[in-house]
Amino acid sequence: MTGRPRTRTTLARSFSRPVRATALSLGATALCASLTAGCGVIPGATGGSGDDPIKVMTWAPENSDATNKPGMPAMARAYGKWINAHGGINGRKLEILTCNDHNDSVAAAKCAQQAAAENVVAVVGSYSQFGDSFLAPLESAGIPYIGGYGVTNTEFTGQMSYPVNGGQPVLLAGLGRALSATCGTVALVRPDSIAGDELPPLLNSGLKQGGHANADDELAAEDATEYSDQADRALHNATKDALRKGCVVPALGDRTDTFMDSFRRAREQYPAVRLGTVLGSVDQTVINATGGANGPYEGSYITSWYPPASDARWDAMKKVINEEAFGDNRIDPADAGVQTTWIAYTVLKAALDKIGSGEVSADAVRRTLDGGLRVSTGGLTPILHWTYEGKLASVGFPRLVNADVTLQVVQNGELVAARKGTGGLDGITDMTQTLVNADVQ
């Protein structure tokens, strides 16, 4: 940690993935002539004026060796079908284009280039780890990026980006706040990298707000194939406080699953130690795949951007899924990607409703979003409203407008709302001030 100058603006690096894509070179761009690779379209007429369908795109990785989010484009298609079955938007049908970014920077750029070639009015509710690759083509074409998953810091800095959640910074700060009241020693396991260096201040900002000492900082190699030593040390350190149970927080991005294999074995000697983590590293599908109630996540605290899937505020989304995608097992209402896509399309519809019978284009959508539009999501988020620079611009996130976090716990293998008031988090909690006070010097 020593020897690396730290400034307040360094907080604006990516926190969720230890590996960041570099900007796509002009030479690589020239190789991306095939714009339709990996992409699909719901059939419909092309065009962007008059009675032609309004075209938008949703992308996410599918069938890759890393993170996959097939539920996001599937949710987009279901939403499009539902909107069109109910008269469209201002009498015009919504045409949903989808693209597979394959967890690859060049493929992500191809998706963005196809969006530009197809004259979509927005890219909506999408997931990609390669913001450096896809945002430049979108910005060149003037296409707004509405409701990214929050996996890269560029989503909170780019002027064409309209995020609907607070990404990893909000989740880590909220987790620290929750664990401050329930844990003894907190041990953070994170990548030994420049991006990893930014994680402790975020977690510690929440711990500090709750009057707790900073977390023990356990560094790990980004490309390790097992984490036995780190799991043993983290568990040992978490038992320093004899009066309160300790907690271990793995924050290793794609390697969290690898760490958990080692953690599960080592934990047998430390049964009292509790686990805390964030949505994105863990969700309901991961909990199911690792044994549910008998898995390593049982009893874990997990911070999320949204209410649990059992909350009645998701009923409208579930109704659309039941009507248009019943039996499609790619769409899990408890998946944060599916939820983010739903909220992003809520924003899109609000913008299109505001435009009304006027010209619908990428420029018109962007002007509407920039012109003071305030979007209600039925309580799933605060009122969404994007300004040139939000309250968190001082710590490197000028586009971050939703710093709300909820605390969930794994009970009987299911993510449910934590007990009211746990760790000072009472339902939905705004972490803006906590992040503003984060010690990132």
Secondary structure, 3 states (H helix, E strand, C coil): CCCCCCCHHHHHCCCCCCCCCCCCCHHHHHHCCCCCCCEEECCCCCCCCCCCCEEEEEEECCCCCCCCCCHHHHHHHHHHHHHHHCCCECCECEEEEEEECCCCHHHHHHHHHHHHHCCCCCEECCCCCCHHHHHHHHHHHCCCEECCCCCCHHHHCCCCEECCCCHHHHHHHHHHHHHHCCCCCEEEEEECCHHHHCHHHHHHHHHHHCCCCCCEEEEECCCCCCCHHHHHHHHHHCCCCCCCCCEEEECCHHHHHHHHHHHHHHHHHCCCCEEEEEECCECHHHHHHCCHHHCCCCCCEEEECCCCCCCHHHHHHHHHHHHHCCCCCCCCCCCHHHHHHHHHHHHHHHHHHHHCCCCCCHHHHHHHHHCCCCECCCCCCCCECCCCCCHHHHHCCCCCCCCEEEEEEEECCEEEECCCCHHHCCCCEECHHHHHCCCCC
